[in-house]
């Protein structure tokens, strides 16, 4: 027979306190440190665990934070979701992770679903940061955006995309590359993502001939897009807005019998741990995923606890040079 869950009344009887006092002590409220220690020791001895449903009803909080990923086919976003989940657990919260699969319509539906499920906060890496629904959503649940800014959020960890794009394109240009293809997961329905805007502006400034090509994060789709690109009038370099997409370029180059960087140079944009294991290693832009996780968890926890002041963290990139980019001979 399974052991019956100990109740708060049993803890109260064991400590000689009222159930209300025990409840306060377990939450660290309105009692002395000595009382808290005595109550928690008794609770541990009796095997008492707070009923999460009862706690949510009493506090008006679920302990759940929604994590809405743009696409979990992107290995970097997978690592981000894992890091956020672990970081939230350390703050006694749990992550409810959903995948928008790169679809702006699905992103909108899932964001509203998380709000309706009464999550205490929402962390999102938006596909469509300029969408109108975000403003209404941010009025009903604290939202922390990662990557791109969203109007009305409680906090945001934004990427300095101008700097990241400049690092990448200047590195390619300094190696002699002028005809560069850019593989991006941005769809025609979300044309105003900052990274894509910056790549066009920087290409004009640097005098580069840029071709922008859509490629989703999945390896098969990215490989297909890269295969078509490299089979035609081949660029001398390919800049990918995700390392996951760059892996597709590697696969397509192998299928076509092309060498990297001998026949085509390749750059990524997020320095996933696997990128250093490729042969040759992938030159990419590092956004410090650990720093992003810490900042996002801190901001959403503060917002869920009622913090009113909006905070903005700007994540600055560094160039991670490996061997996938070579001077143009």
N, C-alpha and C positions, 0 to 999 in steps of 0.2 A: 504494500500500500504506500502511495506517495505521502510524504510528510506534509501535514497541513501547514499552510503559510501562517507564520506568527502574526498577530495583529498588533496595532498600535496600543490597544488597551492592555495587552499583556506586557508590553514594554513599560507602560505607565504603572501597572501594578508592581513590576519588578523594581522600579525606581522610586515609587511613592509619590509620583507626580501625576498631574492631570493629563489626559490625552492631548489637550491643547498645548500644554507646556512641552510635552514630548515632541509634538509636531514642530513647534518653534525651534527646539534644540536640534532636531535632525536637519533643519534648514539653516541653522546658524543664526537665528533671529531672537532678539529680546531676552536672552538668557546669558548667564556667565559662562566663561570658558570651562570652568569646573563642571557645571551642569551639562554642557554639551558633551564633554568627555565621558561623563557617567552614563548619559543616555545612549551614546553611540556604542559604548562598551556593552551595555545591556542588550541593545539591538543586535549586535554581532553575536553575542552568546546565544540569544534566542533564535537567531537566523532570520531576523526581521528584514524584509526588503520592501521598500515603498512601492505600492501599487501604482504603476505609471499612469493608468487611466484616472485613478482617484487624484493623484497629484496634479494631473493636467486640469481636471475639473476644478480643483481647489485654487490653483494658481492662475488659471486662464492661459497656460502655456503648455505646449505639447512636448517640448524638448527636442523637436525635430527641426532641422534646417534643410530646406530644399536646395539641391545642387543641380542646376540645369545646364547640361553640357551641349555645346553646339554640335559636336559629332564625336562619339566615342570610338569611331574608326580611327581617329587621330590619336596616335600613341601618346603624344604629349598631353592631350586632354585626359587620357586614362590615368597618367601619372598624377596630374593635377587633382583629379577626383579622389584618388587614393590618399594623397597627402591631405586634402581638406577633410576627408572622412576621419582620418587619424587625429588631425588637429582638433576637430570638433569633439571627438570622444574624450580628449584630455580635458575639455571644458564641460564634461558631463552632458554633451548633446550628441545627437545622432543625425547622420546625413541620409536624406532620401534622394538618391541619385537618379536622374532621368536624362534621356538622350533625345535631342531634337533632330538627330540624323541629318543635319545640314539643311533642314526645311524650315523656312521662316514661319509658315502656317502652323506647323507642328510646335515650333517654339512658343508661339502665342497661346495655343491650346494648352500646352503643358504648364506654362507659367500661371495661367488662370486656374488650372487644376490644383497646382500646389497651393495657391492662395486659398482656394475653396476647402482644401484639406487642413487649413489652419496651421500651416507651418509657422514657426516663430520668426523666420527670416528666410531670405532666398539669396543664394549666390549664383550668378549667371555669367557665362562667357557668351555674350550675345552674338547671334548671327546677323540680326537687323537692329542695331542700336538706335536707329532713328525712328523706329516704328511708333505710331501714336499710342498703342495700348500700354506702353511702359509707364507713361505718366499716370494713367488711371490706376495701374497695378501698384505703383510705388506709394500711392495714397492709402493703400489698405494693408500693405505688408512691407517691412524693411527689406530693401534690396541692396545688395552689394554687387557691383559689376566688375568683371575682370576683363582686361584687354582694352575695350573701348568704352567711352563715356556714355551714360544714359541719363537723360534729364530726370531729376526728381529722386535719385537714389539716396539712400542713407550713407553710402560710402562707395568708393571705387578705387580699384587698383588698375590704373591705366598704363598702357605701354607707350613709351616714347617712340611711336612708330616712325616719325620723321627721322629720328636718329638711327633707328634700326635699318630703315630702307637706305639711308645715306651710307651707313657702314658697308652694307652689302654691295650697292652699286658702285661706290668709289673703289672698293676692293677689286671688283671685276674690271672696272675701267683702268685701274692702275696696272692690271695684268694685260692690258691691250685689247680687251673685249669691248666691242661697240654694238654688235648685233646680238641682243639678249632676249630670250623668251622668259616670260614670267608666268609661272603656273600658280593659280590662285583658286581657293574654294569659294570665292565670292560669286554669287549668282547675279544675273541681270536684274533681278528684283531687289537687290540690295547694293546698288552701285556706289553708295556714299561711305563705304567703310574707309576709315582714315588711311590704312596701309596702302590700299589701292590708289587712293587719291595722291598720296605722297610719291608713289612709284612713278606716276605719270609726270608729276612736277619735277622730280629729281632727274628723270630721264631727259627732260627738256633742258634742264640746267647743265647737265653733263654732256649733252650732245650725243645721246645714245639712241639707237634704233630699237625700240621696245615692241614686242608682240605679246599681248596679254591673252592667256589661254585658260579656260575654266578646267579645273581638275578637282574631283572630290577626294576626300581623305583615304578612302578604301584602297588597298594595294592594287586590286585588280583594275579598278576604275582609273587610278593614277597611272598605272602601267599602260593602259589603253590610250590615255590622253598623250602620254609621253611618246609612245610608239608612233602615233600619228604625226606628232610634232617632229620627231627625229627622222622620219622617213621622207619628209619633204625637203624644202630648202632649209637645211639645218642651221640653227643659230650656233654661235661659237660657245655660248654659255647659257645655262638655264638656272634661274633664280626661283626657288619654290617657297611659297608662303607657309610651309609646314615641312618638317623633316619627313613626316609620313609620305608626303607627296614626292619628295626627293628620292625615297626608296623605290618608288615606281619608275623614276627616271633611270635608276641603276638597273632595274629589271629589264626595262625596254632596251637600254644600251646593250645589255648582255645578249638579248634576243637578236638584235641587229648586228652583232659583232663589232660594236663600237667600244672604244676604250675611254675610260674616265681617268685622268683629264686629257688624254692624248687627242681624242676626237671631239670631245665636248666637256667643258667645265661645268660643275654643278655646285649650287649653294642651297642651304636650307635656312630655317628661320626660328628654330626653338631649342636646338641642342638637346634632343632626347638622348638618354644614356647609350642607346644602341648605335647612335651615329658615329661614335668613336671606334666601334667594332667593325665597321664596314671596311672594305678594301677597294679603293683607298678610303681613308677616313673622311667624313663629310665636313667641309667647311660650312659654318653656320653662325647664326646670331643667337647668343645665349641671353635668356631673360631672367635667370636666377629663379627657378621654380620654387625652391624652398622659401625664398623671400616673399614670393607671391602668396604662397599658402599661409605663411605666418600673418601677413598683412590682412588677407581676406578673412581669415578666421577671427582675428582680433576685431576687425570692423563689424562683422556680422554679429558677434557675441555682444559687443557693446550696444549695437542698434537693437538687438532683441531684448536687452535688459533696459531699454528705454532711453538710451543715449540720444540726445536730440541734435547734437552738432554734426553736420555733414563733414566727412573727412575724405581727403583725396590723396592717394599715394601714387607717385609717378615712378614707374619701374624703368630704369635705364639699362640699355643693352650693352653687351660687349661682343666683340668679334672673336669667334673661336676658329682659328686657322688650322686646317688640317691639309690633306693632300689632294682634295677633289677639284681644286682650282689651280691651273697652271698658266704661265705667261703664254700669250698667243704668239706662235712663231711666224 
